[in-house]
Amino acid sequence: MVVLRKSDMSEIHYEDEDEDEEPGEVIESAPPLKIGEEREISNSGIKKKLLLYGIGRDTPNFGDEVTLTYMSKRVGETELDSSIAFEIPVTFKLGHGEIVKGLDIGVMTMKQGEVALFTLPSEMAYEDAAPGKVPADATVQFEVALISWITVVDICRDGGIVKRILEKGKSEKQPSELDEVLVKYEVKLDDGTVVAKTEDEGIEFYVKDGHLVPALAKAVKTMKMGEKTNLLVQSQYGYGNVGRESENVFPPVPPNSSLNINLELVSLKAVVDVCGDSMVIKKILEEGEGLVTADEGAAVTVRYLAKLEDGTLFEKKGFDGETPLEFVTDEEQVIPGLDRAAVTMKKRERALLTISPQYGYGEMEIKKDLATVPPSSTLVYEIEMVDFVKEKAPWELSVGEKIETAGKLKEEGNILYKSKKYQRAEKNEDVTFSDDEQKQVKALRVQCWLNGAACNLKLDNIQQVIKLCSKVLDIEVNNVKALYRRAQAFMVNADLYLAELDIKKALEVDPENREVKLIYKTLKQHQAESNNRDAKFYENMFSQPAKLMHWIDANSAFVSWMLHTGG
């Protein structure tokens, strides 16, 4: 423990204002004090005068355990109390007024290593007289040197798990529910009896699965990698009201026992649910370079060992002289699970993929290089992203490159459409152009919209069909394909009147168009069926006066309008 003497406080030097410090919360919002400057703290009546700068930016918070030295005195008089004189720092929890309540407020504005003089009004100091030392209404000054503090967190906000941060983590990374963590711990009862302890290498577990007692997983989710903490755990988050029997070399835990746990988060392996349905799980074994991932349409190079769940190796690429695998993502060149996972990976990233049959080979039996993959097999890939080359973003392309890209996408979209791969074909009809560029690519753009409408019609995305065809008709008012496909969409939506308008317009432009004439025939059939249904409805209604009157009452506004217009 560092002890600051009053005589040598002014000789302390701090080389780096941005050096790491204990976590906390800055209380003051006003500009920082300069040495020798004095200011009231948040209209509390407490004045603070800065004597020596502290380190970093953080300050302690309510509930934290602070360690400091201090000297107090009445204003203009001799010393009242001092820990400095005895060269013994004091430790106490902020917010409980263990020395005086005004001192707590002042300390919450200090940084590590800071020295300040606080002037406290009587109601913030010794409100009741300090026997034989100070009157009840006296103004008191405290000279304080803040050595350090331990952040205290009530994890569940019920006092059930209280965490004291003994050593800050070396990284900002915190575990999520899916992640795998490596921890070390020692668990004691209130009397100091050790009831559980990890080996020197620690133990791994998935956060979602928990380990030992409920408190462990809850606490780990609040920790940063490398952090060391002490947990005070009440029985409901420990072994509960049943306790635990003797286990290995450790004695039993009595029912309703509180626990004291020293816990270290050594490392974590991030786990990602790639598709959001728990069918493709990626556990990151080694972080990749930078922040950029492959994304869709990237040309990737990977190496991997592919196994069945029982460990049978059925394929390897890029190992033992084998050539790494190269493919373009989102082009169905590999199984869906491998494809989806690849787009989430950074260069040089290593990961373990667990792929369910739905994203693997399904119910098929597949003969691979080293073994046969049985039907409905879960696959495990240990994979490394060796390299990837991403497609240029639209704003990075020249006009010529955009036109060339759009042409390729259109042709690829046509092939995919003929192969009945409508979902992927629809993606290939999306190319972005500025207003000036659109003038140069009008015909190509119209064709892409029309192809997109055809794909969306197959996918039953009716509103998207109407939207795309309408965009075409805004440019080419007599485009027969756009009128035809929009009419099809209107008919699916039972908008027979709008469908008829588009069909008649198309026949005006191309009276001999076979497809339009056929759909017009279909429309007439739909209209006849609709008219027959209406006729039966009204015939049935008018044959039963009671039902007719009920219908008139329920549709009085419509009947009034019909009579008024002569409809």
N, C-alpha and C positions, 0 to 999 in steps of 0.2 A: 504493500500500500504506500503510495506517495504521500508524504506529509509536507505541507507548505508552512514555513515559519513566516511570521509577520515581517521579520527583518529581511527575508530574501524573496518576497513576492515580486518586487520590482525587477529582479534579476532574471525572471523566467523569459525565455525567448521561444517564439513559435515560427517555424520556418515556412509552413504551408497553410494558408487559410483554408484550403480545400481538402485538408487531410480528413480521413474517415473519422466519424464521431458517433456516439451512441444515438439511437433514434429517439425522436421526440416531436414536439410541435412548437413552432414559433408563436409566441403569444402576442408580441408587439407587432403592430402594423405600421407604426410611424417610422421615419428614417432612422437608421442605426445611430446610437449615441456615439459621440467622440469622447476620447479620454478627457476627463475633467468636466464633461457636460452633465447636467442634472435635468431630470424630467419626471413628471408624475406618471404613474402607471395606470392607464385606463380609468381615470377619474376615481381611483380607489383611495386617494389621499396619501398613498405611499409614493415617496420620491426615490428615484434611483440615480446614483452618480457612478459613472463608469471609471474604474481605476486601472484596469488592465484588460486588453482584448482577449477573448476566448478563441477556441478553434472551431472552424466550420460554421454551419448554419443552424444545426438542430439544437433544440432546448428540451428539457424534461417536461413531462406531462403529469396531470393529475393521476395519482396512484403509483407513480414511479418511485423507486427506492434511490435516494440521492446520498452521496457521500461528500462531505464538505468540512471546511474549518470555518469558524466564525469568532467574532468578538463583538459583544454588545455593550452599550453604555447609554446613560442619559445624555441628551444633547448638552454639550458644554461641560460635562462632568467626567468623572473617572469611570474606569472599566467596571461593568457589572458582572459579566459572565464571559468565558472564553474557552474554546477548545484549542485555540492556537497556543495559548500559554503552556498547555500540557502536551503539545505536539501530538494530540490524538484526534484524528478526524472522527466525526459523528456520522452515523447512517440512520436515516428515518424515511418514512413513506410520506410523500407529498399529499396534502389534502386533509390531514388529520390534526394540524396545528400542534404537533408534538413539542415544538419549541414555542413558537407563537404563530398565529394564523397568518399574520402579515408577511412573515418570513417565507411561507410557502408560496404566496403570490409573487414575491420578488424572485425567488429561486427559479420559478417557471419561465422567467425571461432571460435566464443566463445560459451561456454556452460553456462547453467543457473548458476548464482552465481559466475562466473569466473571474476577475475580482471586481466587486462592486460594493458601494456603500448605500444602504437603504435607510431612509428616515421614515419611521412608522408612527402614525398618530396613536394615541393611547388605546382607542378601540380596536386597533390592529395589533397591539403589542400586549402588555401586561394589563389586561382589562381589570382583573383583580390584582390588588397590590402584591408585588413580589416581596414576601416577608423580610423586613429590615433593610430592603435595598431600594425600592422605587415606589413612589406614590402611584395610585391607580390612574391618575390623569396625566402621567408623564409621557413626553415624546421620547422615543428610544431609537438609537441608531445601531445597525448591524453591519459590520464589515465582513463580507463573505467571500470565500474562495471555493468555487465549485470544482471538485476533483473529478467526479464521474457520476454516472447513474446507471441503474438497471431498469430497463423498460419492463413494466408489469402489464400483462394483458389478461382480462377475464374472458376467456375464449367463448364460452357459451352464455355469458352475461347472467349467470345464475350462481357464480362462485364455485361451480363444480369443477372447473379446470382453470387454475390460475397459472399463467406462464410467466416466468422471469427470464429475460434474455441475458444469458451470461456472456455470450460471444456472438457478435454479429456474423451473418453469413457473408460469403465472399462473392455472392452473385445475387442478382435480383430475382432469379428464377424460383418460383414456388410450385409445388406439386399440384396437379389437378386430380380429379376423382379417378381417372383411368391410369395414371402414371404408376410406374414401379419405382419404389424408393429403397435405398440402402441406409439403414440406421444402426446406431449403437445406443444401448441404454443400460441403465442399472436402476432397479426398482427396490425401494425400501419401505418398511412400515414406519409408523411414527417413532418406534423405539430404536430405529436404525437397523433392524434385521433385514438383510438382503433376501428378497424372495424371487427375483428374476434378474438375469444378466445375460447379455449377448457375448458370444466369443469375440476375440480381438478383431476379426474381420467383419463383424456386424451381421445383420440379417436382412434379406430382401423380401418385400411383399408388395402387392398391389394395393393402393390406397383404398379402392372400392371394396376390397375383400376384408380390410382391417387386419389387426394382429394384436395378440395378447389381451388387451382390454380396450373398450371403446375410446378412451381418452387418447390413445396413441395415434390413431388415424385422424382424429379431429385436430390434434395439436400439429401433426406433420403438415397438414394443409395450410397452416398459418406460418410455416417456417421457410426460410430461404436456405439455399444449398450452402453447407458449411456451418450453419447456425448451431449453437449449443444453448440449450435451455434447461431450466429446472421447472418441473410441473408439480403443483400441489393438487392432488386429485381426490375428490370426494368419492364415496363408495359407489354412488349410482353410475359413475363413469369408470369404475374400477372393476372389482370382482363382485359387486352388489351384495345382496343380503344372504348369499349362499357361500361366499368365500371361495377358497380353492384348496384342494388336497395337496399333499406333498408332491413335488414334481422334480424328478432327477435328484440333484443334490440340494434342492431348495426346500425349506420348510413350508408348511401349509400357511394359507392366508385366512385369518378368522373372518367371519361374516361382518359386513358393514365396516370394513377397514378403509381408512384413508391411506393414500399412497404418496410417496415422494419419489419422483422419477427424474433422473438426469438423462437427457435425450440429445442426441446429435444426429442431424440430417447430413449424412456423408455425401450422398449423390442421388441423382434421380435419372430415370430414363423416361422421356416423354412418350406417351402412348396416344395415338390419334385414331379416331373412328373415321376412316377415310370417306365412306359413303353415307355416314349418318344412320346406318341401320345395323351396326355391329357385325356386318358381314365381311368387312375388310379392315383388319386391325393392324396398324403400323406402330411398332415399338422402335424408337430411335436409339440405336446403339452408339452412334457417333455423330455429333452435329456436323452439318455440312458447312460450306464456305458462304459467307455473306448472307443476304436476305432473299435473293431471287430464287424462285423455283422454276421447274421446267415448263409448266402450264401446257394447255392443249395445243397441239400442232407442232410441238418441238421435236426435233430430231435428237433422240437420246441414245447414249451408249451406257449399258449397264453390264455388270457381272454378278452372277448369283449362283447359289447352291439351292436347288429345289428338292424338297423332301415331302414325304407323306407324314402324317401325324406320328407314326411309329418309328420315324427316323430313316425310313428307306429313301435313299438318294435316287431320284429318277431323272435328273437333268442337271448339268452344270455348264455355265458359260463364263469364260474369262479366267478359269482356274486350270492349273496343270497343263498349260500350253493351249487350252481351248481359246477360241476367239470370243471376245465379248459380244453381246447381242446388241445390234443396232436396230431401232425401229422408230416410227413416227407416232407420237401419242394421238389418241382419239381417231385412229384410222383402222381399228379392229385388227391390228397385226399380231397382237398377243391376247391372252385371256383378259377379260374385263378387269379383274382384280389387280393384276399387274399393271395394266394400263392406267387405271384410276390412281393407284399408289404412286406411279412414276411422276405424274404431274405435280405431286405435292413435295417432291424431293429437291434438295439443293445439291450443287456439285460437291462430290466427295462424301456425301452423306451415306452412312451405313444404317440399315434398318432390318428388322425382322418382321416379315409380313405373314399374317395368318389369314388365309383366304377361304371362305366358305364355298361349298360346291356351286352355289348360284352364281358366283363370280369366277369360278374356275372352269372345270370341264363338265359340270352338270352331272347328268346321269349316264354320260358316255364313258366307255372304257377306252383309254388312250394309251397306245404303245409309244413310249418315249425312248431316248437314247440308252438309258441305264436300267429302266424298269418300267413295268406297266402301271398306269394309274387306274385303279378300280373305279367303278361308278360311284357317284356321290361322295367323292373324297375331299376332305379338307386339306389344303396345301399350305406348306410352310416354306417361305423364301427368305434366305439370308442374302440381302441384295446391297450392292453399292452403286450409287450413281457416279459413273466415271466421268461423264461429260454430257453436255447438251447444247444444242444451238437453237435458240428460240426464233420463231418467225418474227419478222419486223412488225411492229405495231402500225396500225393504219396511218397515224400521223408521221411515221418515219418514211413512208413510201412516197416516191415521186408520182406525178400523174400517170406517167407511162407504166410504172410498176403497179399502180392501183388497177389500171385497165387490164394489164396482163394477168394480175392475180384474180380479178373478177372473172375474166374469161375462163381461167383454169377452174375456179370454184363452180362456175356454171356447168362446165363439162362434167366435173366430178359429181355435181348434184344430179345431173341427168342420169349418170350411170347408177348412182345410189337409188334414185327414184325407180329406175327399171328393175333394180334388185329388191325393191319393196323395203328399203331401209329409209323410211320416210323421216324419222327423227333426225338422222344425220344429214339427210339430203336437205332438210329445211335449214340446218345450220349453215350449209354451204351457199345459201342464197343471200347472205348478209355481208355486204361490203359498204363502207361509208365513204361518201364523197362530199366535198364542199360544193357550194352553189355554182361556182365557176366550172369546177370539174364535172358536175352533173350535165352541163351542156354538151361536153365532149363525149359523154358515155351514156347518153339518153337511151339509145336502143338496147345497150347491154343491161342497163339498170331496169328497164321495162321487162326484159326477159327474166331477170333475176326475181323480180316481184311476181311475175306470172308463175314461175317455177315454185316459188315459195308458197303461193296460193294453192297450187296443186298438191304440194306436200301437206299443208295444213288441212286441206279438205280430207285427205286420207286419214289424218290424225284427229279429225272431228274438232279442230280448232276453228269453229265457224266464224267467230268474230274477227280472227286474224285473217281469214280468207276475204271477208268483206272489206277489211281495212286495206289489204294489199291491192285488191282489185280496184278499189276506189282511188288509190294512189296512181295506178296506171291510167284510169279514166280521167283523172285531173290533167294528165299530160296528153293522152290520146283518147279523146272522147268517143271515138268510134271503134276502139279496139274490141274485136269480136270475142277473143279469148277471155278478156277481162269481164265482158258482159255475160258470157256463158258461165264462167266459174262463179261470178257473184250471184247469178240466178240460181245456180245449184245450191249455194249457201243459203239463199233466201228460202228455197224450198225445204231445206232441212229444218229451218226455223219456222216453217209453216207461214211465211210471209208471201202468200201466193200472189197478192196484188203487185208487190215490188218485183217479184220474180218475173211476172208477165211483162212489166214495163221493160226490164232488161232484155228479155227474149225478143220482144217486138222490135226493140232498137237494133239488136243484132241481126234480125232478119231483114230489116231495112237496108243495112250495110251489105249483107251477104245472104240474099234470099235462098240460095241453093246449098247453104251450109248444112250438111247432113246431121251433125251432132246437135246443132241448135234446133233443127226441125224435130228430131227425136225427143229432145227434152221438152219442147213445146207440146208434143203429143202427151207426154207424161204429165205435164202441168194440167192439161185439159182434163185428164182422168182424175187428178187430185181435186180439181175444182168441182167436177161432177159429184165425186164422193162427198165433198164438203157440203154441196148444195142438198144432196139427198139426206144427209144427217140433219141439216137445218130444217128441211121440210118435215121429216118425221118428228122432230122435236116440237115444231109449232102445231103440227096436226094433232099430236098427242095432247098438247096443252089446250088447244081450242076445243077438243072433245070433252074436256073436263073443266067446267066453269070455275070450280073452286080453285083448281091449280092455276088457271088463267088469272083470276083475281089476285092470288098470292104473288104471281110473277109480276103483275102490273104494279102492285104495291112495292115490291122489292126493287123494281126498275122504273120508278115514276119519272125520274129525270130523263131517262132515255125515251120513254113513251111521249113525254111532253115535247121533247125535241123533234121526234118523228112527226107528231101532229102539226107542229109549228112549221116544219119545212116541207110538209107534204110527202115525206118519205114513206 
